[in-house]
Every structure is written in structure tokens, then in C-alpha cells.
Amino acid sequence: MLKHRRSWTLALCVAAGAASAGAQADTTVSADGGGLHVSTDGGNFQFNISGRIFVDYATVIPGGHAGWGSTAQGSPSSAPGVVGSPVGYQNNSGVYFRRANLDLTGKIYQWSYRMEDNLSGNGGGTAADGTNNPNTGASGTGTGNDWRYLYIAHPLLQDGIIYIGQNKPFRSLEELTHDRDLLFMERPITTASGVLGGRDLQDGAFYAWSRGHVLSPLDNLFLGVSGYSLRKISQSTTEGVGANARIAYAPINTKGELLHFGLSYSSDHSDNAIPLTDNYRYGGYRLGSGTLSQSFIGSTANPTIGPSSSADTVEGEFAGIWGPAYLAGEYAHVQASAQSTTPGLVTQAFYVQASYFLTGESKLYNAKEAITYNPYDLRHGYGAFELKARYEQGQTGDLPEGNTTICAPSTGSIPKGSQITKCEVSDYAVGMNYYPNAWIRFMLDYIVATDNLGAAGRDKPQTLAFRAQVAF
């Protein structure tokens, strides 16, 4: 961690030195968009620093009568506090730094680079977003630094670019959306926060191609392919590998109006006797112990899909913008299997989300990445208000008779003698986003979730979350 901070201190010193040289010929320094931009040698050398800070508050209200999950009963040995109180919910609210990221990008002739580090290390949370083990879905400790994007890139063929290093495979729309532009504080179930099992950033090679005016003056076509190892920086080496491809077409792409469709396929294969699992936090990202999460194909401690497992994922996506209105959704089909006698499992998941700017703004479209992002030109001096709603659901079918392992709860255990006859998790969320200006945002989310294990019971927690965000 100290080395990372020294590196960023050095980067800031370099930027300051470049800024002091602004009076010299052929060197320009600007702060457009709030970040620091330095360019010299006719633009052949560029240096940019940006960043973001997310300060979150979260509280979870236990619900249901399952006796596990949010209503699991604890003791001094399993959770601090009073005997018989819900595990991990004695102190179930608080404020913490979700992110404190510095992002360094630049250019050296035709080569570009990016280095992004989360200096907060996702501090405070038990399920550290971005530090999940891509093979097991196991959470990080929430301490130290967390390298995010770290790559070099170069143009390849007309309108294309290749990235070498740590980047995201071209999976779902909401997985690729930048965290500063997410509609809700948490990514939906079709992403690496859900059925993709923490496999967000990977080390490998990634090629993206995008071009407008393909079939009409208003359209845009995106193609992306990637090959990678199932690991990222700070994680142990594995021989697991994966490949991915995505195609996205926007027949309508103009200011204030968008129609977007996409399809992606990923094939991930673990090795070194490490199983693939998933781990969806249906109670949101929260503080304390006893994180509420649901695995559809097993858990790290008791995997159903065994060693050297594979997961093939197909995802379809759509998005539309009509003035201040926004609508998007995705469907994911995951086939998980193993090189053993363990039968494969199929998980299906989807979400639909919508928003509406009361103040008249419209979301924007990044054609080079085929993703949406928040408006920068606000129409009123007091800012912009956005109402939002989302529903999502995921389930695994064909559970075996007498099942007590697949979809076993992450907190507590099912009643003795009962069986897990259903594996379905869902939630609906509503809220509001307020933008005082283009770089500041306040988010309020209210989530009602249901983890339904059939005969083993249901867990129905409610989550209230708030975020103060600055992105420059």
C-alpha cells in the first residue's frame, strides 16, 4: 500500500512540474472537466489526472422469518453483541469510503496508457467490490490498495484499438458502464456483482472497434473481443483462462434519442482445482459481518460446481433514451459445469431499470464503448433531479432432491431437516439522484429484496443507502 501511495505522490509531483513548465513553448496545461491535463511536443506526450470519491451510508432492516440471512440468530462466538440477535446487525449502519480513486491516463506518440487505483481499498465493506477472486467469488478484506484499470493501448486497424494489461472483457452493458455513471449504487445481477462471479477486471488482451454511419447517418456499430487469464493484480496466479466477444448496434444515436441493442458471449475455464462460483449481494453493499449474498451454483467453502469448472454466459441487452426518459434491461443465461461427475447447472437472470429527469436533461451515449453516461450540460443553475426504479431477478433450476448445498445461505443455516427446493433471489429498488453540477452527485436508494429457498424459507431484508459522489 505504501508503494502505491508513493507512486501516486510521484505522479502528482510530475504533474506539478509539468504545470510549472506551462510557460515554455509547446506545452499546454488545462483543467477541462475538473481534471488536470498536460500536453507537450505537439500532443505526442500527454498526461492527465482525474479521480472520484464516493462516501456511502447504508443500513439494512432484517425481514422475513427464515432464521438465516438477515434473521440468522447469533451468539458472542459468531457475532459481537447480544445472544439471539440477528448476526451482524447489531451495528448495521454506518458511513464509509466506498471509493477514493485516482486515474492516470496519457499518451506517448501512438501509445496510450491508463493506471487507476482505489486508494480506499473499498474500506469498510465486507464484500469488497472489485477485489472478488475471479475464480471463487470470495471477497477481499476491504483493506489496502486496489488496482483497477492498468494497461497500454495502441490503434489497430481503422477505428480499432487494442489494450494489453488489466481491463474489463466486453460483457454486459451495465458491467461496462463506468461506476460514476451507474443508475443505482450497486450494479445489477447480470454483472460481475452477480452471475459473473466477480470476474470483472481481468489480465489479457482486449480489442475494440467502433464506427458510425454503417447503415444509416444516425447509427453506430461496436465490436469487441478479449482473451484473458482468470486473475487480476494482487491475486494468486491461476492457469484459468477465458474468452469473450460483444456486438452492440445502435440504429438511432442522436442527442436526446437512442435505441441500442447488444449481445455478448463469455466462456471462462478455471484450473488449479479452483471452482467457479457467483456471489450476488441481494441486501446491497453493507457494513459489518454477515454479508447478505446468494450463490446460485454453490459457495467457496462448499462448492457444488467442483474444481476445474467452466461457465458459459450469453447476455442480451437493450437501452433507450427518449429525451428525459431512460429505459434499459439485460438477460443472462449461464451454463456452469465441471470436469467431474457433478451435473451442470443453469442460472438465468435479468433486470429492467428506468429513470426520468424531472429537470429535462437526457442521458448520453458513448459510441466508442457502446455504453450510456450521465449528462454534463445541466439546464438549470440549481442542478438536475432524476427519479429511478429497477427490478431484477435470478434463479437456478433443476435442483436435486434433498438439496441442502446449492444456494445455501451465506449467513446462518437453513432449519435442521429442511431442504432447499427453490433458488431464486429478486429485488425492486427505487430512488432519486441529484446533480448540483456535472461533477457532484447525491444518490438515494431504497431496496426491498427477497431470497427465496422454497421449503427452507425466505429472507426479506430492506436496505436504505445514500451516496455523496465527486468525480473530476
N, C-alpha and C positions, 0 to 999 in steps of 0.2 A: 504494500500500500504506500509506503514511504517513497519507493522508487517512482510510482505513478505520479505522486504529487510533485516530486522533484522534476519529472518530465514536463508536467504542465506549468510549473514555475518557469522552467527554461523556455517553454513555448511563449509564455506571456512576455518574458524579457526580450525574446527575439522580436515579437510583435511591437513592443515598445521601441526597440532600436530601429525597426523599420519605419515606425511612425515619425521618429525624430529625424529620419532622413528624408521626410516628405518634401523638404525644400529643394532637394537635389533634383537634377534633371531626370526625367523619365521615370519618376517614382510617384505614384499616386496613393493616397490614403483616404478612405471614406468609411462612413458608419451607416450606410444604407441598410434599412431594415433592422437597425439596432445592433448588428454585429460589426466587427472590425474587419476591414478589407484592405489589403496592401497588394499593390501590383507594381512590377518594375520590369525593365528590359522589354518594353513593348508588349507587356502582358504575358511574356514567356514564363515569368515567375510570379505566382500568386499565393497569397497566404490569407486565410480567413478564419476568424474565431467567432463562434456562436455558442449558444447554450440555452439551458432551460432549468427551471427549478419548480418542482411540484411539492407542495405541502398539503398533506392529506389529513382528514379526520374521518374516523369510521367507528360505528357502533353497531352491534348485532343483537337483536332481540330473539332469544330462543323461542321455538314454537313446535307444536305437534306433541305427540305422546309416544314417540318411538323408543325412548330410553337409550338412544345413541345419537350421534351427531350433536346438534345444539342442546339436546336434552339428556346427554350422557351424564351419569352420576359419578362424581369424583371423590377422592379422598386425599389426605395430605401427601400420600406417597405418589399419587398420579397427577395431582394438580394442587398448587398452593391455595389455601382458603379453607372454607368450612366443609366438613364431611357432608356428602349428599347434595352439594350444589353442582350445577352444570359445569363440566370440565372446561377450563379455560375461559369461563365467562364471569369470573369474579371481578376481573378488571377488563371488561370487553369493549372499552372505548379509549380513544386517545388520539394525539396528534403526532405525526411522524413525517420525515422527509422521504417521499417515495422516489424522487429523483433529484439529483443535482449534477446535471450533465454538462460537460464541456466538449465541444465538437470542433475539431481542427480539420479543415479541408484546404486543398491547394492544388497548384499546377506547376509542373516543371516541363516546359515545352509541351509535347503532346501527351505527357503522362499526368494523370491526376491522382490524388490520394485522399484518404479520409481516416481520421483517428477520433473515435468517440469513446469517452469514459464516463461512467456513472460514479462520481466520487462519493455518493452517499452509500454505495454498496447495497441499495434498496433497504437502508437501515430501518430496523424496527419490525419488519414484517416477517412472519414465519415462512410464508411461501414467497420466496424472493423472485419476483418477475424478472426474467432474463437470465437467471442463474440455474434454472432447472437442468438437470442432467438430461441430455437429449436421448439417451438410451433408456434410462429408468424412470424419468419423470420426477426423480427425487428433488426436493427443494434444497436451495442453498441455505447458508446460515444467516444471511442478511447482514454480513459484516464485510468490511474491506471494499476494494475497488471492483468494478465490473466492466471489463472492456466490452464494448458493443461493436459497432462497425469499425473494421480495421483492414483496409485493402488499398491496392493500387489499381488503376484502371487506365485503359487506352482505347481510342476509337478502333473499331474493327468492321470493315465493310461500310458502305454508305448507310448512315442513320443508325449504326450499331455501336455498342461499347462492351468491352469485356472487363470484368472485375476479377481480381485474383487476391484471395485473402479471406477475411471473415465478413460474410454478408448474409442476407436472407434469400433462401430459394424463392422462386416466384410461385407462391402458393395462393392463398385466398386474398380477396380484396381487402378485408379488414385486417388480415395479418400484415399486409404490406403498408397499410395506412400508417403514417408517422404518428407516434404517441401524442404529439402536441395537437393533432387534428382529430383524435378519436371522439366519437359522439358521446360515449359514456366513459367512465373512468376505467372500466375493465373491457378487454377485448371479448368478443362473443365466443360461443362454444365451438365454432368451426375452425378456430385458430390454434396456435401453439399453446394458448392458455387452456385449451380443451382437448379435442380429439387428436390433435397433432402431437400431444405429449411432450411439450417443452422443446420441440425441435424447431426453434425459431432461427437464431443465427447459427450458421454452420461454416466450416472452413473448406474452401474449394474454389472452383472456377464458375463464373456466372456470366452469361451473355444475354444482353437485352437489345431489342431492335424496335423502333417505333417510327411510324410515318403517317402523316395526314394526307388527305385528298387521295385516298386509294380508290374508292368507288364513287365518291361524291365530294363536292367542295367543303362539306361540313364534317366528314368522318375522320376516324383515326384508328389505326391498327397497331397493336402491341404484340410482340412475340418474345418469350423469354425461356431459356433453358439453363439448367445448372447441374453440376456434378459435385459431390461433396463427401466429406467424411462425417460420421455422426459424432462430432465433438466440436468444442469451441475452446477458446483460450481459458486457462485455469482449470480445465477438466482433464481427467486422466485419458491417456491415449487409448483408442479403440480401433479395431480393424473394420468396424461397421462402415458401410457406405450407403449413399443414396443418390437418386437422380430425380429430376423434376422438369416439367415444362408447363407453360401457361400461354394461352392465347386470349386476348381481350379485344373486342371490337366495339367502337362507339359510332353508330350510324349518324347520331346527332351530337355534335360537340361545338357549342357556341356559347357565348356569355349568357348565363342565366337559363340555359337549356341543355340538358344532357340525357342521352339514352345509352347505356353501357351494358354489355354482356360479356361474360368471361367463362373460361373453362380451364381447369388445371389438373395435372396428374402427378403424383409423387409416389416413389417406390423406395422404401427405407429398409435396410437389412442390417441388423446388429450382428455382433460377433463377440468373441472373448467371453462367452457364456453369460452375456448381459441381456436381460429381456427388455423388450419394448413395452411400455405401458403409457397410459394417459392419466391426467390428473386435473379435473375441472373443479375450480373453486366456486361452488354454487352459492356460497354465502358472501362472495366478494372477497377482496383483499383486506385482511383484518389483522389486528394486533393480538398478542397473547398466544397461548397454546391452544391445541385442539382445533387446528385449521379445518374448516368445513370444505371438504373436497370429495369428489366422486371419481373413481377409476372405473372405466367401462369394461376393461379386459383383465383386471387384476391389480395387484399392488406390488410395490417394490419388495416388501417383506414376504409376500405370499403370491408370487406371480402365477396367473393362470396360463398366459401365453409364455412359454418357457424360454430357455436360453437359445441364442442364435435365432431370434424371431424376426419376422418381417411384417411390414404394414404397407398396403397399397391403398392410396387415397385418391378419390376422384371428387372434385368440387366444382359446382356450378355457381355463378354469381350474376347479379344484376344490380344496377343502380340507375336512378333517375333524378334529375333536377328540373323543377318547373318553377322558376322564379324563387320565391322564398321557401318552397316546399322541397323536401328531400325524402327519397324512399330507397331502401337497399335491402338485399337479402342474399343468403347463401345456403346451399345444401351440400353436405359432405357425406360420402359413403366410404367407410374404412373396412377393409378386409385384413384382419390380423391372423397370422399363422405362425407355426414354429416347426423346426426340424426335429420333431418328436412325435409321439403318439397323441399329443394334446390336440383336440379338434380346433379349427379356426373359429373365430368369432367375427360377426359383422356388427358394426356400430353405425348408426345413422344419426345425423344431427342437422339442425337448421336454425336460422334466425331470420326475423324480419324487423327492421327498425325504420323509424321515420322521425323527421324533425320539421319545424316550421319557424322561420324568423319573423317574429312579431313586428320587427322594425324594417322589414323589407329586403334585407340582404339575401344573397344567394351563395351557396357553396360553389367551389371552383373545381376544376379538373386538371390534374397533372397528366398530360398526354404521354410524356416520356416514360412514366411509370404506370399509367392506367389506374390511377387512384384519385380520390377526392380529397380536398382540403378546405380549411375554413377561410372565410372572406378576409381580405385585408383592407378594402376600401369600405369603411363603415359610413352609413348615410346620415348619422346623427351625432352631435357632439357629446351626448350622454351615453353613447355606446349602442350595443345590439343585444337583443334578448332572443333566445332560441328555446322553444319547447321541444321535448323529445320523448319517445316511447320505444320500447323494444320487447319482443317476446322471443324466447329461444327454448329449444328442447333437444335432448339427446337420449338415445336408448340403444341397448344391446339386446338382441333377440335370441331365441333358441337356447335358453338357459337349461342346463341339465337337471334331471330330477335330484332332489336332495341337495341342491346347491347352497353352500354357505361361504363360498370364496369369491366368486365373480361378483363384483360390485359390493364387496364387503365395506362397511363404513370406515372412514379414516379415523373417526373419533368414537371410542366406545366399541361395543359389540352388540350384535343382534341378540334378542332374548333366547335363552337356552331352549333348545328343541325346535326352534323355528327355522324356516328356510327362506332363502331369497328367491322369490318367484317372479320378480319383475326388476328391471334395471332401467329406470327412467328418471331423468332429472330435468327440471324445467324452471323457468322464472320469467316474470314480467317486471319491467323496470320503467319508471317514469322520472322526469326531472326537468331541470332548466339549466342552460348555460348563459352566462352574462359576460359580454366582452366590453370592458370600458374603452379599450382601444385594440389595435391589431396584435399587440404583444402580451396583453394581460387577459386572463380568463378565469372566471369562477364557475365551478361546476357543483350541482346538487343532484344526487342520485338517490332514489328510493327503490329498493329491490325486495320482492316477495318471491322466495324460492321454494321448490318442493323437490325433495329427493325421495322417490317412491320405490321401495324394495318389495312391494306386494305384501305377502304374508309376514314379512319381517318388520313392517311398519313404515311410517313416513316421517320425515323431518321437514319442518316448515319454518325456517328462520326468516326474519325480516332484517334488512340492512339499510342503514341511513349513512350516506357518505358525502363528504364535502371536499373540494379541492380548490386551492389557490395556486394559480399557474402563471409563471412568467416565461416567455420564450423569446429570445432575442437573436 
